[in-house]
Amino acid sequence: MTSIADYFHSFRAKIKIADANRLIVTCNRDNRGSFSTLSTGAFFMLKKSLLLFTALVSLSLGSSVSLAAGGFSFALVGDQEYDAAQEALFPNLRNDIDRDTSIRFVVHDGDIKSGSSPCTDEIYQTRYNDFNAFAKPFIYVPGDNEWTDCHRTKAGGYDPLERLNKLRSVFFKYEDKMTLGTQKMALKRQSVEFPENVTWASGGVTFVGLNVPGSNNGLSATTNNTYDAAMKADYDKRNAANLAFLKSAFDSAKKTNKLGLMVIIQANPWDYIPTTELTGYQDFLTLLESETRAFGKPVVLVHGDSHYFRIDKPLPNAFDPAAEFQKFAWESTEPRLENFTRVETFGTVNVHWLKVTVDPADPSLFTFRQRIVEKNKATVTQ
């Protein structure tokens, strides 16, 4: 006679026994061979075993269910609405997230327009309205396309720092300590000078969002000497503020015995671009690495920028200022920093999102699941 354990072994892609009292059950929305393809006997044995292990199991297509106390899920998006075609797809993404009732909040890691489209007041207000239309609390971290790159002719030839201040007046009012979205959630803003830097805690995890944009963290040349000098002065102050706020977030997480910490920025600090365009991230990466080691618990860096969905472990950081290009992380022979994970979100032209589940009973704490929006699937021609 086939045992219950045999059935679990046969279907281990569907069932994970996390411990003696908890199961994680996964149904893949696109996999028609989930429970429906099991034999009648196997199905009822599986159903019976689930009831023996749990008092309540709620199955939702396309999601995993964990009954560990304190667990929750949230959404990650970024690099969207670059043109009219993608603006038309963004409501599909929003509706897909809103339909998932397990989502606690949504985080956008920056770039709310393309780098060559005008940085107008109107586009900022339109995006503000888009984000406020989400059902759940919505947190947005600024990207380079909406301020550092606004000096470009096609972007309107604006003063980048004037555009940053405009962003702050629309999205990051210091006196407004709440998120965007229909439902609200409280945030802590760093200061009047840097209100876009935010932190919050949820389910035993500390979250911190920082203004660390692409374009070498604001140091890329603009061809305007006045702008370049102002941007360098801004970088010096903003970089110091970012480092202080990041250090404070780690200190708080250690003091309050948090289970993990997530940092959200826009820039890809390991992008395969000339070394001269990565110098603005080295202070940040050095502190992130040292604090992650000292913390000793799961730490995740979320970013967008290069529009390539990935999950990997690029720390420890080995920066060679004399090299024309930096080596890829996988070329390193050093052991990876095991409690650190980098996640890059989907970006244009892929209008999809990531679902993150925090499970206090999982040693890795964070689980990431790609959510492909059915209505936004790309049509591939052969």
C-alpha positions, -999 to +999 in steps of 0.1 A: +000+000+000+013+035-009+019+056+022+011+092+027+049+099+027+051+084-008+024+107-020+042+137-006+074+125-022+057+121-056+043+156-055+072+174-038+070+202-064+036+210-050+040+202-013+067+213+010+068+200+046+082+229+065+080+213+099+058+190+119+030+215+121+032+235+089+028+229+052+034+251+023+011+243-006+017+257-040-006+258-070+007+271-103-019+292-122-005+281-155+001+245-146-031+226-155-016+195-139-020+205-102-046+187-082-069+180-112-045+154-127-041+133-095-060+101-093-091+101-072-074+081-045-043+102-045-064+134-043-084+122-013-053+109+005-036+142-001-066+161+011-069+140+042-032+144+051-036+182+048-064+182+072-043+161+096-015+186+095-035+219+095-067+232+110-072+255+081-057+256+046-067+282+021-056+275-015-053+304-040-042+298-076-008+314-083+002+317-046+016+298-018+000+294+016+019+293+048+002+292+082+032+304+102+022+331+126+032+366+115+037+357+079+026+382+052+031+392+015+037+424-004+043+434-040+074+449-058+072+469-090+094+493-109+105+509-142+070+512-157+049+535-178+077+546-202+053+553-231+017+554-240+016+517-248+029+507-213+007+533-196-023+514-211-010+482-195-003+496-160-040+493-149-038+455-156-008+453-133-026+473-106-058+452-109-037+420-107-021+431-075-054+444-060-071+411-066-045+393-044-060+399-010-029+386+007-009+417-003-002+440+026+015+468+007+031+477-027+066+491-032+078+509-064+116+511-068+116+541-092+116+552-128+080+563-134+087+575-170+114+571-196+147+590-194+139+607-227+104+619-220+096+653-206+098+657-168+067+678-166+046+687-136+017+670-153+035+636-156+043+638-119+007+644-110-005+617-133+018+591-117+007+604-083-029+596-092-019+562-107-002+552-074-030+565-052-054+543-072-039+511-057-061+495-031-032+488-007-006+512+008+018+522-019+055+533-013+075+549-041+113+554-042+125+580-068+146+570-098+170+588-122+145+591-151+123+615-131+150+638-118+188+633-124+182+628-162+158+657-166+186+678-180+185+659-212+171+678-242+143+653-248+135+653-211+129+690-212+163+705-204+153+710-167+175+717-138+177+682-121+176+695-086+146+717-093+129+686-105+139+667-074+123+694-053+092+692-074+090+654-068+094+660-031+065+685-031+042+660-049+052+626-035+072+631-004+058+659+017+076+657+050+045+665+070+026+637+054+038+606+073+015+582+053+019+561+022+001+566-011-028+542-020-064+539-010-054+522+023-027+541+042+002+530+063+024+551+085+060+559+074+090+575+091+106+602+069+143+609+074+141+647+075+127+679+060+157+680+037+154+643+026+117+633+030+120+607+002+141+585+025+116+564+045+115+535+068+087+513+082+084+480+100+060+451+092+058+416+105+092+416+122+110+431+092+125+466+089+121+483+055+141+513+043+138+532+010+166+555-001+171+580-029+200+562-047+192+567-084+209+555-116+232+578-136+260+571-111+239+582-081+235+617-097+272+621-106+269+615-143+280+646-164+251+667-177+272+689-201+262+719-180+289+729-157+265+747-133+243+717-130+273+694-126+287+714-097+253+716-080+248+678-085+281+670-069+273+692-039+239+675-037+255+640-039+278+648-010+249+658+013+225+631+000+251+603+002+259+612+038+222+613+046+216+579+029+245+563+048+233+577+081+197+565+075+208+531+064+230+527+095+201+539+117+178+513+101+203+485+109+208+498+144+171+498+150+166+464+135+193+450+158+179+468+189+144+456+183+155+421+173+139+422+138+139+390+118+153+407+086+158+439+067+150+451+032+166+481+014+149+496-017+168+518-041+164+525-078+200+521-091+216+489-101+250+494-084+265+464-102+254+473-137+277+463-165+286+499-175+320+517-173+336+519-139+334+557-140+296+554-139+297+532-107+318+554-084+287+569-068+276+536-052+308+524-035+302+541-001+267+527-001+278+491-010+307+492+016+283+501+044+256+477+032+281+448+032+295+456+066+261+461+082+247+430+067+276+409+081+271+425+115+234+420+114+237+383+107+201+378+095+185+379+061+190+412+042+176+420+008+185+448-016+157+456-041+164+477-071+153+483-107+173+504-133+186+478-158+152+462-165+163+426-160+145+404-134+170+386-114+177+372-079+213+366-069+241+372-043+266+398-056+282+406-023+310+407-012+317+436-034+350+437-052+354+471-068+385+479-088+387+516-096+414+511-122+394+486-143+375+499-173+346+475-164+340+457-132+339+419-131+306+401-128+298+387-094+299+351-106+336+356-116+346+360-080+361+331-062+352+345-028+324+328-008+291+347-012+277+367+017+250+341+024+226+362+044+224+388+016+202+387-015+198+411-044+165+413-062+159+433-094+123+439-103+107+435-138+110+467-159+099+480-192+088+464-215+077+437-190+047+450-171+047+424-143+054+422-106+070+402-078+052+388-049+073+386-017+062+364+012+078+368+046+077+336+066+091+338+101+094+300+102+116+299+071+154+304+078+156+324+045+126+346+057+119+359+022+104+340-007+101+357-041+075+347-068+072+362-102+037+372-111+031+374-148+001+396-156-020+376-181-033+406-200+003+420-203+020+389-217+042+399-247+033+385-281+064+368-295+067+365-332+085+335-347 
